């Protein structure tokens, strides 16, 4: 989907769902990572995440467009346009827009692997579990001040 096609789609949805024209720019922003789209208060433009269209299709994109148009129209009318506002919540319900978008599938599934490092005091043999590696030259046992050594690394799920 190209930018001109996206612009026409946003204008069409604005007229059909809200009965009001969309008079600003809609575009894909490749820098968006964790959100489906955003409404820019200063310029009144809407930026959308193309990854949602690629992974979930046109219906998901339409839902995101409706969500952002709720922000757009309420802000221009001087009403509550933020997620916490009653005006926003009721308009979302009225036009059938989602409050949150579907989470993207992980691009790097190895980042979700958890590891636990196990350290042991060489003096009192107390075990310590940590998520992050610690400098054994700098840190000592909290119980007896003995030297620590890494004994194993456990990988979960």
N, CA, C and O atoms as a GROMACS GRO file, in nm:
protein
  628
    1UNK      N    1   0.085  -0.118   0.000
    1UNK     CA    2   0.000   0.000   0.000
    1UNK      C    3   0.089   0.124   0.000
    1UNK      O    4   0.180   0.138   0.082
    2UNK      N    5   0.061   0.213  -0.092
    2UNK     CA    6   0.138   0.337  -0.106
    2UNK      C    7   0.075   0.448  -0.021
    2UNK      O    8  -0.036   0.433   0.030
    3UNK      N    9   0.147   0.559  -0.008
    3UNK     CA   10   0.102   0.670   0.074
    3UNK      C   11  -0.028   0.732   0.022
    3UNK      O   12  -0.116   0.768   0.100
    4UNK      N   13  -0.040   0.745  -0.112
    4UNK     CA   14  -0.162   0.804  -0.170
    4UNK      C   15  -0.283   0.714  -0.143
    4UNK      O   16  -0.392   0.763  -0.113
    5UNK      N   17  -0.262   0.584  -0.153
    5UNK     CA   18  -0.369   0.488  -0.125
    5UNK      C   19  -0.411   0.494   0.022
    5UNK      O   20  -0.529   0.486   0.054
    6UNK      N   21  -0.312   0.507   0.110
    6UNK     CA   22  -0.339   0.520   0.254
    6UNK      C   23  -0.417   0.648   0.281
    6UNK      O   24  -0.513   0.647   0.358
    7UNK      N   25  -0.377   0.758   0.218
    7UNK     CA   26  -0.445   0.886   0.237
    7UNK      C   27  -0.592   0.875   0.196
    7UNK      O   28  -0.680   0.923   0.268
    8UNK      N   29  -0.619   0.812   0.082
    8UNK     CA   30  -0.757   0.795   0.036
    8UNK      C   31  -0.837   0.707   0.132
    8UNK      O   32  -0.954   0.734   0.158
    9UNK      N   33  -0.773   0.602   0.185
    9UNK     CA   34  -0.840   0.512   0.280
    9UNK      C   35  -0.878   0.587   0.408
    9UNK      O   36  -0.989   0.570   0.459
   10UNK      N   37  -0.787   0.668   0.459
   10UNK     CA   38  -0.814   0.743   0.583
   10UNK      C   39  -0.927   0.843   0.558
   10UNK      O   40  -1.016   0.857   0.642
   11UNK      N   41  -0.923   0.912   0.444
   11UNK     CA   42  -1.029   1.009   0.413
   11UNK      C   43  -1.165   0.940   0.400
   11UNK      O   44  -1.266   0.992   0.447
   12UNK      N   45  -1.166   0.822   0.338
   12UNK     CA   46  -1.290   0.745   0.320
   12UNK      C   47  -1.346   0.700   0.455
   12UNK      O   48  -1.466   0.713   0.480
   13UNK      N   49  -1.261   0.646   0.542
   13UNK     CA   50  -1.304   0.600   0.674
   13UNK      C   51  -1.356   0.717   0.758
   13UNK      O   52  -1.454   0.703   0.831
   14UNK      N   53  -1.289   0.832   0.745
   14UNK     CA   54  -1.331   0.950   0.821
   14UNK      C   55  -1.473   0.992   0.783
   14UNK      O   56  -1.554   1.024   0.870
   15UNK      N   57  -1.502   0.992   0.655
   15UNK     CA   58  -1.637   1.031   0.609
   15UNK      C   59  -1.740   0.926   0.650
   15UNK      O   60  -1.847   0.960   0.701
   16UNK      N   61  -1.708   0.798   0.627
   16UNK     CA   62  -1.805   0.692   0.653
   16UNK      C   63  -1.833   0.671   0.802
   16UNK      O   64  -1.949   0.659   0.841
   17UNK      N   65  -1.728   0.668   0.885
   17UNK     CA   66  -1.746   0.635   1.027
   17UNK      C   67  -1.777   0.757   1.113
   17UNK      O   68  -1.848   0.746   1.213
   18UNK      N   69  -1.723   0.874   1.075
   18UNK     CA   70  -1.738   0.992   1.160
   18UNK      C   71  -1.827   1.099   1.098
   18UNK      O   72  -1.875   1.189   1.168
   19UNK      N   73  -1.849   1.090   0.966
   19UNK     CA   74  -1.930   1.192   0.899
   19UNK      C   75  -1.858   1.325   0.886
   19UNK      O   76  -1.923   1.428   0.865
   20UNK      N   77  -1.726   1.325   0.899
   20UNK     CA   78  -1.646   1.447   0.893
   20UNK      C   79  -1.524   1.421   0.805
   20UNK      O   80  -1.474   1.309   0.801
   21UNK      N   81  -1.476   1.524   0.735
   21UNK     CA   82  -1.359   1.503   0.648
   21UNK      C   83  -1.228   1.502   0.726
   21UNK      O   84  -1.216   1.564   0.831
   22UNK      N   85  -1.132   1.429   0.673
   22UNK     CA   86  -0.995   1.430   0.724
   22UNK      C   87  -0.916   1.523   0.633
   22UNK      O   88  -0.898   1.493   0.515
   23UNK      N   89  -0.869   1.636   0.686
   23UNK     CA   90  -0.809   1.741   0.604
   23UNK      C   91  -0.657   1.749   0.614
   23UNK      O   92  -0.597   1.845   0.564
   24UNK      N   93  -0.595   1.651   0.676
   24UNK     CA   94  -0.450   1.655   0.693
   24UNK      C   95  -0.384   1.534   0.627
   24UNK      O   96  -0.447   1.465   0.547
   25UNK      N   97  -0.259   1.509   0.660
   25UNK     CA   98  -0.183   1.403   0.595
   25UNK      C   99  -0.181   1.274   0.676
   25UNK      O  100  -0.171   1.277   0.799
   26UNK      N  101  -0.191   1.163   0.607
   26UNK     CA  102  -0.174   1.031   0.668
   26UNK      C  103  -0.056   0.964   0.597
   26UNK      O  104  -0.046   0.969   0.474
   27UNK      N  105   0.032   0.902   0.675
   27UNK     CA  106   0.149   0.838   0.614
   27UNK      C  107   0.197   0.722   0.700
   27UNK      O  108   0.162   0.710   0.817
   28UNK      N  109   0.279   0.638   0.637
   28UNK     CA  110   0.344   0.531   0.711
   28UNK      C  111   0.475   0.585   0.768
   28UNK      O  112   0.548   0.656   0.699
   29UNK      N  113   0.503   0.552   0.893
   29UNK     CA  114   0.628   0.592   0.957
   29UNK      C  115   0.706   0.465   0.991
   29UNK      O  116   0.664   0.392   1.080
   30UNK      N  117   0.817   0.438   0.922
   30UNK     CA  118   0.892   0.314   0.947
   30UNK      C  119   0.961   0.312   1.083
   30UNK      O  120   1.007   0.206   1.128
   31UNK      N  121   0.970   0.427   1.150
   31UNK     CA  122   1.036   0.430   1.281
   31UNK      C  123   0.946   0.385   1.395
   31UNK      O  124   0.995   0.358   1.505
   32UNK      N  125   0.815   0.375   1.371
   32UNK     CA  126   0.725   0.328   1.477
   32UNK      C  127   0.753   0.181   1.504
   32UNK      O  128   0.760   0.102   1.411
   33UNK      N  129   0.768   0.144   1.630
   33UNK     CA  130   0.802   0.007   1.666
   33UNK      C  131   0.694  -0.060   1.751
   33UNK      O  132   0.650  -0.171   1.721
   34UNK      N  133   0.653   0.008   1.857
   34UNK     CA  134   0.566  -0.058   1.954
   34UNK      C  135   0.421  -0.011   1.948
   34UNK      O  136   0.340  -0.052   2.031
   35UNK      N  137   0.388   0.073   1.852
   35UNK     CA  138   0.253   0.125   1.844
   35UNK      C  139   0.201   0.111   1.701
   35UNK      O  140   0.278   0.109   1.606
   36UNK      N  141   0.070   0.101   1.688
   36UNK     CA  142   0.009   0.086   1.556
   36UNK      C  143   0.003   0.217   1.480
   36UNK      O  144   0.007   0.218   1.357
   37UNK      N  145  -0.005   0.326   1.551
   37UNK     CA  146  -0.011   0.457   1.487
   37UNK      C  147  -0.008   0.566   1.590
   37UNK      O  148  -0.014   0.541   1.711
   38UNK      N  149   0.001   0.690   1.541
   38UNK     CA  150  -0.006   0.803   1.633
   38UNK      C  151  -0.063   0.925   1.564
   38UNK      O  152  -0.044   0.947   1.444
   39UNK      N  153  -0.132   1.004   1.644
   39UNK     CA  154  -0.188   1.131   1.598
   39UNK      C  155  -0.097   1.241   1.650
   39UNK      O  156  -0.068   1.246   1.770
   40UNK      N  157  -0.052   1.328   1.561
   40UNK     CA  158   0.040   1.435   1.600
   40UNK      C  159  -0.039   1.562   1.631
   40UNK      O  160  -0.104   1.618   1.543
   41UNK      N  161  -0.032   1.606   1.755
   41UNK     CA  162  -0.111   1.721   1.798
   41UNK      C  163  -0.073   1.850   1.726
   41UNK      O  164  -0.160   1.931   1.696
   42UNK      N  165   0.054   1.869   1.700
   42UNK     CA  166   0.100   1.994   1.639
   42UNK      C  167   0.058   2.011   1.494
   42UNK      O  168   0.016   2.119   1.454
   43UNK      N  169   0.070   1.905   1.416
   43UNK     CA  170   0.041   1.914   1.273
   43UNK      C  171  -0.094   1.855   1.236
   43UNK      O  172  -0.143   1.878   1.125
   44UNK      N  173  -0.155   1.781   1.325
   44UNK     CA  174  -0.281   1.709   1.305
   44UNK      C  175  -0.268   1.595   1.204
   44UNK      O  176  -0.369   1.544   1.154
   45UNK      N  177  -0.147   1.555   1.173
   45UNK     CA  178  -0.124   1.443   1.083
   45UNK      C  179  -0.133   1.312   1.159
   45UNK      O  180  -0.123   1.308   1.281
   46UNK      N  181  -0.152   1.204   1.084
   46UNK     CA  182  -0.158   1.070   1.142
   46UNK      C  183  -0.047   0.986   1.081
   46UNK      O  184  -0.031   0.981   0.959
   47UNK      N  185   0.030   0.920   1.167
   47UNK     CA  186   0.135   0.829   1.122
   47UNK      C  187   0.095   0.687   1.160
   47UNK      O  188   0.045   0.664   1.270
   48UNK      N  189   0.116   0.593   1.069
   48UNK     CA  190   0.077   0.455   1.093
   48UNK      C  191   0.196   0.362   1.075
   48UNK      O  192   0.290   0.392   1.002
   49UNK      N  193   0.190   0.250   1.144
   49UNK     CA  194   0.296   0.149   1.138
   49UNK      C  195   0.260   0.048   1.028
   49UNK      O  196   0.160  -0.023   1.038
   50UNK      N  197   0.342   0.042   0.924
   50UNK     CA  198   0.315  -0.045   0.810
   50UNK      C  199   0.326  -0.194   0.847
   50UNK      O  200   0.266  -0.278   0.781
   51UNK      N  201   0.401  -0.225   0.952
   51UNK     CA  202   0.418  -0.365   0.994
   51UNK      C  203   0.284  -0.428   1.033
   51UNK      O  204   0.264  -0.548   1.013
   52UNK      N  205   0.193  -0.348   1.088
   52UNK     CA  206   0.062  -0.401   1.126
   52UNK      C  207  -0.017  -0.441   1.002
   52UNK      O  208  -0.087  -0.543   1.002
   53UNK      N  209  -0.007  -0.361   0.896
   53UNK     CA  210  -0.074  -0.394   0.770
   53UNK      C  211  -0.014  -0.521   0.710
   53UNK      O  212  -0.087  -0.607   0.661
   54UNK      N  213   0.119  -0.533   0.714
   54UNK     CA  214   0.187  -0.648   0.656
   54UNK      C  215   0.158  -0.777   0.733
   54UNK      O  216   0.140  -0.883   0.672
   55UNK      N  217   0.152  -0.769   0.866
   55UNK     CA  218   0.133  -0.890   0.947
   55UNK      C  219  -0.013  -0.929   0.964
   55UNK      O  220  -0.045  -1.048   0.965
   56UNK      N  221  -0.102  -0.831   0.978
   56UNK     CA  222  -0.241  -0.862   1.013
   56UNK      C  223  -0.344  -0.825   0.906
   56UNK      O  224  -0.459  -0.866   0.916
   57UNK      N  225  -0.304  -0.748   0.806
   57UNK     CA  226  -0.395  -0.718   0.696
   57UNK      C  227  -0.470  -0.586   0.711
   57UNK      O  228  -0.448  -0.508   0.803
   58UNK      N  229  -0.560  -0.566   0.616
   58UNK     CA  230  -0.631  -0.438   0.605
   58UNK      C  231  -0.727  -0.412   0.720
   58UNK      O  232  -0.743  -0.297   0.761
   59UNK      N  233  -0.793  -0.516   0.773
   59UNK     CA  234  -0.889  -0.495   0.882
   59UNK      C  235  -0.823  -0.438   1.007
   59UNK      O  236  -0.878  -0.349   1.071
   60UNK      N  237  -0.704  -0.488   1.040
   60UNK     CA  238  -0.631  -0.436   1.156
   60UNK      C  239  -0.592  -0.290   1.131
   60UNK      O  240  -0.601  -0.207   1.221
   61UNK      N  241  -0.548  -0.260   1.009
   61UNK     CA  242  -0.510  -0.123   0.974
   61UNK      C  243  -0.631  -0.029   0.984
   61UNK      O  244  -0.617   0.084   1.030
   62UNK      N  245  -0.746  -0.074   0.940
   62UNK     CA  246  -0.867   0.008   0.948
   62UNK      C  247  -0.902   0.038   1.095
   62UNK      O  248  -0.941   0.150   1.128
   63UNK      N  249  -0.887  -0.062   1.181
   63UNK     CA  250  -0.911  -0.039   1.324
   63UNK      C  251  -0.816   0.064   1.382
   63UNK      O  252  -0.858   0.150   1.460
   64UNK      N  253  -0.690   0.058   1.344
   64UNK     CA  254  -0.591   0.155   1.393
   64UNK      C  255  -0.623   0.294   1.340
   64UNK      O  256  -0.613   0.393   1.412
   65UNK      N  257  -0.663   0.302   1.212
   65UNK     CA  258  -0.700   0.431   1.153
   65UNK      C  259  -0.820   0.492   1.227
   65UNK      O  260  -0.819   0.611   1.257
   66UNK      N  261  -0.921   0.410   1.257
   66UNK     CA  262  -1.037   0.460   1.332
   66UNK      C  263  -0.995   0.513   1.469
   66UNK      O  264  -1.042   0.617   1.514
   67UNK      N  265  -0.905   0.440   1.535
   67UNK     CA  266  -0.856   0.482   1.668
   67UNK      C  267  -0.789   0.620   1.657
   67UNK      O  268  -0.817   0.710   1.737
   68UNK      N  269  -0.701   0.635   1.559
   68UNK     CA  270  -0.629   0.762   1.544
   68UNK      C  271  -0.723   0.874   1.500
   68UNK      O  272  -0.705   0.989   1.539
   69UNK      N  273  -0.823   0.841   1.420
   69UNK     CA  274  -0.922   0.942   1.381
   69UNK      C  275  -1.006   0.988   1.500
   69UNK      O  276  -1.052   1.102   1.503
   70UNK      N  277  -1.026   0.901   1.598
   70UNK     CA  278  -1.095   0.944   1.721
   70UNK      C  279  -1.014   1.053   1.790
   70UNK      O  280  -1.070   1.155   1.831
   71UNK      N  281  -0.883   1.031   1.802
   71UNK     CA  282  -0.796   1.136   1.859
   71UNK      C  283  -0.809   1.265   1.777
   71UNK      O  284  -0.825   1.374   1.832
   72UNK      N  285  -0.801   1.250   1.645
   72UNK     CA  286  -0.801   1.364   1.552
   72UNK      C  287  -0.927   1.448   1.566
   72UNK      O  288  -0.919   1.568   1.591
   73UNK      N  289  -1.043   1.385   1.550
   73UNK     CA  290  -1.168   1.461   1.549
   73UNK      C  291  -1.199   1.522   1.686
   73UNK      O  292  -1.245   1.635   1.694
   74UNK      N  293  -1.174   1.447   1.793
   74UNK     CA  294  -1.200   1.501   1.927
   74UNK      C  295  -1.108   1.618   1.958
   74UNK      O  296  -1.151   1.717   2.019
   75UNK      N  297  -0.982   1.609   1.918
   75UNK     CA  298  -0.887   1.718   1.944
   75UNK      C  299  -0.930   1.844   1.869
   75UNK      O  300  -0.926   1.954   1.925
   76UNK      N  301  -0.970   1.829   1.744
   76UNK     CA  302  -1.011   1.946   1.666
   76UNK      C  303  -1.140   2.007   1.718
   76UNK      O  304  -1.163   2.127   1.702
   77UNK      N  305  -1.225   1.926   1.782
   77UNK     CA  306  -1.350   1.978   1.839
   77UNK      C  307  -1.331   2.033   1.980
   77UNK      O  308  -1.424   2.089   2.037
   78UNK      N  309  -1.211   2.019   2.035
   78UNK     CA  310  -1.184   2.070   2.169
   78UNK      C  311  -1.238   1.981   2.280
   78UNK      O  312  -1.257   2.026   2.392
   79UNK      N  313  -1.264   1.855   2.249
   79UNK     CA  314  -1.315   1.760   2.348
   79UNK      C  315  -1.200   1.675   2.401
   79UNK      O  316  -1.086   1.689   2.357
   80UNK      N  317  -1.232   1.585   2.495
   80UNK     CA  318  -1.130   1.498   2.554
   80UNK      C  319  -1.081   1.394   2.454
   80UNK      O  320  -1.155   1.302   2.420
   81UNK      N  321  -0.958   1.408   2.408
   81UNK     CA  322  -0.904   1.321   2.304
   81UNK      C  323  -0.804   1.218   2.357
   81UNK      O  324  -0.755   1.135   2.281
   82UNK      N  325  -0.774   1.222   2.487
   82UNK     CA  326  -0.677   1.130   2.544
   82UNK      C  327  -0.743   0.997   2.580
   82UNK      O  328  -0.865   0.989   2.595
   83UNK      N  329  -0.661   0.893   2.594
   83UNK     CA  330  -0.714   0.758   2.621
   83UNK      C  331  -0.800   0.752   2.746
   83UNK      O  332  -0.895   0.673   2.752
   84UNK      N  333  -0.769   0.831   2.844
   84UNK     CA  334  -0.842   0.826   2.971
   84UNK      C  335  -0.974   0.902   2.970
   84UNK      O  336  -1.054   0.888   3.062
   85UNK      N  337  -0.998   0.984   2.867
   85UNK     CA  338  -1.116   1.070   2.862
   85UNK      C  339  -1.243   0.993   2.823
   85UNK      O  340  -1.239   0.903   2.740
   86UNK      N  341  -1.353   1.031   2.884
   86UNK     CA  342  -1.482   0.967   2.857
   86UNK      C  343  -1.528   0.990   2.713
   86UNK      O  344  -1.583   0.900   2.651
   87UNK      N  345  -1.504   1.112   2.660
   87UNK     CA  346  -1.540   1.141   2.521
   87UNK      C  347  -1.470   1.044   2.426
   87UNK      O  348  -1.531   0.992   2.333
   88UNK      N  349  -1.344   1.019   2.452
   88UNK     CA  350  -1.264   0.930   2.367
   88UNK      C  351  -1.316   0.787   2.374
   88UNK      O  352  -1.334   0.722   2.272
   89UNK      N  353  -1.339   0.740   2.495
   89UNK     CA  354  -1.386   0.602   2.513
   89UNK      C  355  -1.521   0.580   2.448
   89UNK      O  356  -1.545   0.476   2.386
   90UNK      N  357  -1.611   0.678   2.461
   90UNK     CA  358  -1.745   0.660   2.402
   90UNK      C  359  -1.740   0.668   2.249
   90UNK      O  360  -1.814   0.596   2.182
   91UNK      N  361  -1.654   0.753   2.193
   91UNK     CA  362  -1.642   0.760   2.047
   91UNK      C  363  -1.579   0.632   1.991
   91UNK      O  364  -1.618   0.586   1.884
   92UNK      N  365  -1.482   0.575   2.062
   92UNK     CA  366  -1.422   0.447   2.021
   92UNK      C  367  -1.531   0.341   2.008
   92UNK      O  368  -1.537   0.267   1.909
   93UNK      N  369  -1.617   0.335   2.110
   93UNK     CA  370  -1.724   0.236   2.112
   93UNK      C  371  -1.824   0.261   1.998
   93UNK      O  372  -1.871   0.167   1.934
   94UNK      N  373  -1.855   0.388   1.975
   94UNK     CA  374  -1.954   0.425   1.874
   94UNK      C  375  -1.909   0.384   1.733
   94UNK      O  376  -1.989   0.334   1.654
   95UNK      N  377  -1.780   0.406   1.701
   95UNK     CA  378  -1.732   0.375   1.566
   95UNK      C  379  -1.672   0.236   1.554
   95UNK      O  380  -1.635   0.194   1.444
   96UNK      N  381  -1.662   0.163   1.664
   96UNK     CA  382  -1.610   0.027   1.661
   96UNK      C  383  -1.459   0.019   1.646
   96UNK      O  384  -1.407  -0.073   1.583
   97UNK      N  385  -1.390   0.115   1.703
   97UNK     CA  386  -1.244   0.117   1.697
   97UNK      C  387  -1.186   0.045   1.818
   97UNK      O  388  -1.245   0.052   1.926
   98UNK      N  389  -1.074  -0.024   1.803
   98UNK     CA  390  -1.013  -0.093   1.917
   98UNK      C  391  -0.943   0.007   2.010
   98UNK      O  392  -0.890   0.109   1.965
   99UNK      N  393  -0.942  -0.024   2.137
   99UNK     CA  394  -0.870   0.061   2.232
   99UNK      C  395  -0.720   0.036   2.221
   99UNK      O  396  -0.641   0.129   2.233
  100UNK      N  397  -0.680  -0.089   2.197
  100UNK     CA  398  -0.541  -0.127   2.180
  100UNK      C  399  -0.529  -0.210   2.053
  100UNK      O  400  -0.623  -0.279   2.014
  101UNK      N  401  -0.413  -0.205   1.989
  101UNK     CA  402  -0.394  -0.289   1.870
  101UNK      C  403  -0.331  -0.423   1.910
  101UNK      O  404  -0.274  -0.436   2.018
  102UNK      N  405  -0.344  -0.519   1.821
  102UNK     CA  406  -0.288  -0.652   1.844
  102UNK      C  407  -0.136  -0.642   1.853
  102UNK      O  408  -0.075  -0.574   1.770
  103UNK      N  409  -0.072  -0.707   1.950
  103UNK     CA  410   0.075  -0.701   1.958
  103UNK      C  411   0.140  -0.766   1.836
  103UNK      O  412   0.093  -0.868   1.786
  104UNK      N  413   0.248  -0.705   1.790
  104UNK     CA  414   0.322  -0.760   1.677
  104UNK      C  415   0.391  -0.889   1.718
  104UNK      O  416   0.428  -0.907   1.834
  105UNK      N  417   0.407  -0.980   1.621
  105UNK     CA  418   0.483  -1.102   1.647
  105UNK      C  419   0.628  -1.064   1.667
  105UNK      O  420   0.679  -0.974   1.599
  106UNK      N  421   0.694  -1.131   1.759
  106UNK     CA  422   0.834  -1.101   1.789
  106UNK      C  423   0.922  -1.121   1.667
  106UNK      O  424   0.916  -1.225   1.601
  107UNK      N  425   1.003  -1.021   1.637
  107UNK     CA  426   1.096  -1.032   1.526
  107UNK      C  427   1.219  -1.114   1.569
  107UNK      O  428   1.278  -1.186   1.488
  108UNK      N  429   1.255  -1.101   1.696
  108UNK     CA  430   1.370  -1.171   1.749
  108UNK      C  431   1.326  -1.258   1.866
  108UNK      O  432   1.336  -1.214   1.981
  109UNK      N  433   1.277  -1.381   1.842
  109UNK     CA  434   1.227  -1.464   1.952
  109UNK      C  435   1.334  -1.502   2.053
  109UNK      O  436   1.301  -1.537   2.166
  110UNK      N  437   1.462  -1.496   2.014
  110UNK     CA  438   1.567  -1.533   2.111
  110UNK      C  439   1.578  -1.431   2.224
  110UNK      O  440   1.635  -1.461   2.329
  111UNK      N  441   1.523  -1.311   2.206
  111UNK     CA  442   1.525  -1.211   2.312
  111UNK      C  443   1.430  -1.247   2.426
  111UNK      O  444   1.445  -1.198   2.538
  112UNK      N  445   1.333  -1.332   2.398
  112UNK     CA  446   1.238  -1.370   2.501
  112UNK      C  447   1.290  -1.483   2.589
  112UNK      O  448   1.227  -1.517   2.689
  113UNK      N  449   1.405  -1.541   2.554
  113UNK     CA  450   1.465  -1.648   2.634
  113UNK      C  451   1.522  -1.586   2.761
  113UNK      O  452   1.598  -1.489   2.755
  114UNK      N  453   1.486  -1.642   2.875
  114UNK     CA  454   1.532  -1.592   3.004
  114UNK      C  455   1.648  -1.677   3.053
  114UNK      O  456   1.649  -1.800   3.037
  115UNK      N  457   1.745  -1.611   3.112
  115UNK     CA  458   1.855  -1.686   3.172
  115UNK      C  459   1.874  -1.638   3.314
  115UNK      O  460   1.851  -1.522   3.347
  116UNK      N  461   1.917  -1.730   3.398
  116UNK     CA  462   1.945  -1.699   3.538
  116UNK      C  463   2.088  -1.743   3.568
  116UNK      O  464   2.127  -1.856   3.537
  117UNK      N  465   2.163  -1.655   3.626
  117UNK     CA  466   2.301  -1.686   3.663
  117UNK      C  467   2.304  -1.721   3.811
  117UNK      O  468   2.243  -1.653   3.893
  118UNK      N  469   2.374  -1.827   3.844
  118UNK     CA  470   2.383  -1.872   3.983
  118UNK      C  471   2.527  -1.851   4.030
  118UNK      O  472   2.622  -1.898   3.968
  119UNK      N  473   2.540  -1.780   4.141
  119UNK     CA  474   2.670  -1.754   4.202
  119UNK      C  475   2.675  -1.823   4.337
  119UNK      O  476   2.572  -1.844   4.401
  120UNK      N  477   2.796  -1.858   4.380
  120UNK     CA  478   2.814  -1.922   4.510
  120UNK      C  479   2.927  -1.853   4.584
  120UNK      O  480   3.029  -1.817   4.526
  121UNK      N  481   2.907  -1.835   4.714
  121UNK     CA  482   3.012  -1.779   4.798
  121UNK      C  483   3.114  -1.890   4.825
  121UNK      O  484   3.077  -2.002   4.862
  122UNK      N  485   3.241  -1.859   4.807
  122UNK     CA  486   3.346  -1.960   4.829
  122UNK      C  487   3.368  -1.985   4.978
  122UNK      O  488   3.429  -2.086   5.014
  123UNK      N  489   3.321  -1.896   5.063
  123UNK     CA  490   3.342  -1.909   5.208
  123UNK      C  491   3.226  -1.984   5.276
  123UNK      O  492   3.248  -2.088   5.338
  124UNK      N  493   3.102  -1.932   5.264
  124UNK     CA  494   2.988  -1.992   5.335
  124UNK      C  495   2.900  -2.077   5.244
  124UNK      O  496   2.803  -2.137   5.291
  125UNK      N  497   2.930  -2.083   5.116
  125UNK     CA  498   2.860  -2.164   5.015
  125UNK      C  499   2.713  -2.124   4.996
  125UNK      O  500   2.631  -2.207   4.956
  126UNK      N  501   2.680  -1.999   5.023
  126UNK     CA  502   2.546  -1.947   4.999
  126UNK      C  503   2.529  -1.922   4.849
  126UNK      O  504   2.621  -1.872   4.783
  127UNK      N  505   2.412  -1.958   4.794
  127UNK     CA  506   2.385  -1.940   4.651
  127UNK      C  507   2.309  -1.810   4.627
  127UNK      O  508   2.222  -1.772   4.706
  128UNK      N  509   2.342  -1.742   4.517
  128UNK     CA  510   2.276  -1.620   4.474
  128UNK      C  511   2.228  -1.639   4.331
  128UNK      O  512   2.303  -1.688   4.247
  129UNK      N  513   2.104  -1.602   4.302
  129UNK     CA  514   2.051  -1.607   4.166
  129UNK      C  515   2.035  -1.465   4.116
  129UNK      O  516   1.977  -1.381   4.185
  130UNK      N  517   2.085  -1.438   3.996
  130UNK     CA  518   2.076  -1.305   3.936
  130UNK      C  519   2.035  -1.316   3.790
  130UNK      O  520   2.068  -1.412   3.722
  131UNK      N  521   1.961  -1.213   3.743
  131UNK     CA  522   1.924  -1.207   3.602
  131UNK      C  523   2.038  -1.148   3.519
  131UNK      O  524   2.054  -1.180   3.401
  132UNK      N  525   2.116  -1.060   3.581
  132UNK     CA  526   2.226  -0.995   3.510
  132UNK      C  527   2.359  -1.039   3.570
  132UNK      O  528   2.370  -1.067   3.689
  133UNK      N  529   2.460  -1.045   3.484
  133UNK     CA  530   2.594  -1.085   3.526
  133UNK      C  531   2.650  -0.980   3.622
  133UNK      O  532   2.632  -0.860   3.600
  134UNK      N  533   2.717  -1.025   3.727
  134UNK     CA  534   2.779  -0.932   3.821
  134UNK      C  535   2.930  -0.947   3.817
  134UNK      O  536   2.982  -1.053   3.781
  135UNK      N  537   3.000  -0.841   3.854
  135UNK     CA  538   3.146  -0.840   3.857
  135UNK      C  539   3.192  -0.905   3.987
  135UNK      O  540   3.180  -0.845   4.094
  136UNK      N  541   3.244  -1.027   3.978
  136UNK     CA  542   3.284  -1.100   4.099
  136UNK      C  543   3.410  -1.043   4.163
  136UNK      O  544   3.441  -1.075   4.278
  137UNK      N  545   3.482  -0.960   4.091
  137UNK     CA  546   3.599  -0.892   4.151
  137UNK      C  547   3.556  -0.775   4.238
  137UNK      O  548   3.629  -0.734   4.328
  138UNK      N  549   3.438  -0.720   4.210
  138UNK     CA  550   3.391  -0.601   4.281
  138UNK      C  551   3.293  -0.634   4.394
  138UNK      O  552   3.296  -0.569   4.499
  139UNK      N  553   3.207  -0.734   4.373
  139UNK     CA  554   3.103  -0.766   4.470
  139UNK      C  555   3.140  -0.889   4.551
  139UNK      O  556   3.206  -0.981   4.502
  140UNK      N  557   3.094  -0.889   4.678
  140UNK     CA  558   3.124  -1.000   4.770
  140UNK      C  559   2.993  -1.051   4.830
  140UNK      O  560   2.887  -0.991   4.810
  141UNK      N  561   3.001  -1.160   4.903
  141UNK     CA  562   2.885  -1.218   4.969
  141UNK      C  563   2.829  -1.120   5.072
  141UNK      O  564   2.904  -1.058   5.147
  142UNK      N  565   2.697  -1.106   5.072
  142UNK     CA  566   2.632  -1.015   5.166
  142UNK      C  567   2.624  -1.070   5.307
  142UNK      O  568   2.599  -0.995   5.402
  143UNK      N  569   2.646  -1.198   5.322
  143UNK     CA  570   2.637  -1.261   5.455
  143UNK      C  571   2.772  -1.260   5.526
  143UNK      O  572   2.782  -1.218   5.642
  144UNK      N  573   2.876  -1.306   5.455
  144UNK     CA  574   3.006  -1.322   5.523
  144UNK      C  575   3.119  -1.243   5.458
  144UNK      O  576   3.233  -1.250   5.503
  145UNK      N  577   3.089  -1.168   5.352
  145UNK     CA  578   3.188  -1.088   5.279
  145UNK      C  579   3.290  -1.174   5.204
  145UNK      O  580   3.399  -1.128   5.171
  146UNK      N  581   3.254  -1.301   5.179
  146UNK     CA  582   3.344  -1.392   5.107
  146UNK      C  583   3.340  -1.366   4.957
  146UNK      O  584   3.253  -1.296   4.907
  147UNK      N  585   3.436  -1.424   4.887
  147UNK     CA  586   3.447  -1.408   4.742
  147UNK      C  587   3.338  -1.490   4.671
  147UNK      O  588   3.304  -1.599   4.715
  148UNK      N  589   3.284  -1.435   4.559
  148UNK     CA  590   3.180  -1.503   4.481
  148UNK      C  591   3.240  -1.566   4.358
  148UNK      O  592   3.338  -1.517   4.302
  149UNK      N  593   3.178  -1.677   4.316
  149UNK     CA  594   3.216  -1.737   4.188
  149UNK      C  595   3.088  -1.782   4.117
  149UNK      O  596   2.992  -1.826   4.180
  150UNK      N  597   3.091  -1.768   3.984
  150UNK     CA  598   2.976  -1.811   3.904
  150UNK      C  599   2.983  -1.962   3.890
  150UNK      O  600   3.086  -2.016   3.848
  151UNK      N  601   2.872  -2.031   3.925
  151UNK     CA  602   2.875  -2.177   3.915
  151UNK      C  603   2.797  -2.231   3.797
  151UNK      O  604   2.833  -2.334   3.741
  152UNK      N  605   2.687  -2.160   3.757
  152UNK     CA  606   2.614  -2.210   3.640
  152UNK      C  607   2.523  -2.101   3.586
  152UNK      O  608   2.492  -2.002   3.653
  153UNK      N  609   2.480  -2.124   3.461
  153UNK     CA  610   2.386  -2.037   3.393
  153UNK      C  611   2.269  -2.123   3.350
  153UNK      O  612   2.285  -2.217   3.271
  154UNK      N  613   2.148  -2.090   3.401
  154UNK     CA  614   2.030  -2.169   3.370
  154UNK      C  615   1.946  -2.094   3.268
  154UNK      O  616   1.915  -1.976   3.287
  155UNK      N  617   1.910  -2.160   3.158
  155UNK     CA  618   1.828  -2.098   3.054
  155UNK      C  619   1.686  -2.151   3.067
  155UNK      O  620   1.662  -2.272   3.065
  156UNK      N  621   1.591  -2.058   3.079
  156UNK     CA  622   1.450  -2.093   3.096
  156UNK      C  623   1.375  -2.066   2.966
  156UNK      O  624   1.399  -1.965   2.901
  157UNK      N  625   1.285  -2.156   2.930
  157UNK     CA  626   1.193  -2.143   2.817
  157UNK      C  627   1.251  -2.080   2.700
  157UNK      O  628   1.183  -2.064   2.599
   0.00000   0.00000   0.00000
